[in-house]
Amino acid sequence: MSTDSIQQDPAVRALTELMTVLDTCVTELQGARSRAEKLLDERQTGRAWLDLVTAESRPLVVEQISSVMASLASAGGAWRREQAHALATEQVSINRIAAMFGVTRQRISALLRERARTTG
């Protein structure tokens, strides 16, 4: 496979995007962890949760975690759809893809339909 065709491969693009999102999420989670540690230290001094949360700057730790989860779900879903499609294009059976992904064959069929709807 040529470098050009690899770069145009939707699964490669989805995986590259997933890696970018993963890097961003790691950074955001490290920041959230530091802030959570600070909250814990402050709580252990006896401060009330209400005081801690209202004094916390935005985004709150809980908001950072929700943002990371949403980003991962979106990028991970796109990667999963493209990977399933790439495997199906290589004549891998739906049953085998399902076994590889640890899901049902119905879930793989749904991923392939979703992929067709979003690209078609």
C-alpha positions in Angstrom: 0.0 0.0 0.0 1.4 3.4 -1.0 2.0 6.2 1.5 -0.6 8.3 -0.3 -3.3 5.6 0.1 -2.4 5.0 3.7 -2.7 8.8 4.4 -6.1 8.8 2.7 -7.3 5.7 4.7 -10.3 6.8 6.9 -9.2 4.4 9.6 -5.7 6.0 9.7 -7.3 9.5 9.9 -9.6 8.3 12.8 -6.7 6.6 14.6 -4.6 9.8 14.2 -7.4 11.9 15.6 -7.9 9.4 18.5 -4.2 9.8 19.3 -4.5 13.6 19.4 -7.6 13.3 21.6 -5.7 10.9 23.9 -2.8 13.3 24.3 -5.2 16.1 25.1 -7.1 13.9 27.6 -3.9 12.8 29.3 -3.0 16.5 29.9 -6.5 17.4 31.0 -6.6 14.4 33.4 -3.2 15.3 34.9 -4.5 18.8 35.6 -7.7 17.3 37.1 -5.7 15.0 39.3 -3.6 17.8 40.6 -6.7 19.8 41.4 -8.4 16.8 43.0 -5.4 16.3 45.2 -5.6 20.0 46.2 -9.3 19.6 47.0 -8.5 16.5 49.1 -5.8 18.3 51.0 -8.2 21.2 51.7 -11.0 18.9 52.7 -8.7 17.1 55.2 -8.2 20.5 56.9 -11.9 20.4 57.7 -13.3 22.8 55.0 -16.9 22.1 53.9 -17.5 20.7 50.5 -19.7 23.7 49.6 -16.8 26.1 50.4 -14.4 24.0 48.4 -16.6 23.6 45.3 -17.6 27.3 45.2 -14.0 28.4 45.6 -12.8 26.0 42.8 -12.0 27.7 39.5 -13.7 26.5 36.3 -13.8 24.1 34.9 -14.5 22.1 38.0 -12.8 18.7 38.3 -16.1 17.0 37.6 -16.5 19.1 34.5 -13.0 18.3 33.3 -13.7 14.6 33.7 -17.0 14.8 31.8 -15.3 16.7 29.0 -12.6 14.0 28.7 -15.1 11.2 28.7 -17.1 12.9 26.0 -14.0 13.5 23.9 -12.9 9.9 24.3 -16.4 8.6 23.4 -16.5 10.6 20.2 -13.0 9.9 19.0 -13.1 6.3 20.2 -16.5 5.8 18.5 -15.2 7.2 15.2 -12.1 4.9 15.4 -14.2 1.9 16.3 -16.5 2.5 13.3 -13.6 3.0 10.8 -11.6 0.1 12.2 -14.7 -2.2 11.8 -15.2 -1.0 8.3 -11.5 -1.4 7.4 -11.6 -5.0 8.7 -14.9 -5.7 6.8 -13.3 -4.3 3.6 -10.5 -6.8 4.1 -13.2 -9.5 4.1 -13.0 -10.2 7.8 -16.3 -11.7 8.9 -18.6 -9.8 11.2 -18.4 -12.7 13.7 -14.6 -12.4 13.8 -14.6 -8.6 14.1 -17.1 -9.0 17.0 -14.9 -11.5 18.7 -11.9 -9.2 18.3 -13.8 -6.2 19.6 -15.4 -8.2 22.4 -18.9 -7.3 21.4 -21.9 -9.0 19.6 -22.1 -9.4 15.9 -25.2 -7.2 16.1 -23.1 -4.4 17.5 -20.6 -4.7 14.7 -23.5 -4.6 12.2 -24.7 -1.5 13.9 -21.2 0.1 13.7 -21.0 -0.6 10.0 -24.5 0.9 9.4 -23.6 4.0 11.4 -20.4 4.3 9.4 -22.3 4.0 6.1 -24.8 6.7 7.3 -22.1 9.1 8.3 -20.0 8.7 5.2 -22.6 7.9 2.7 
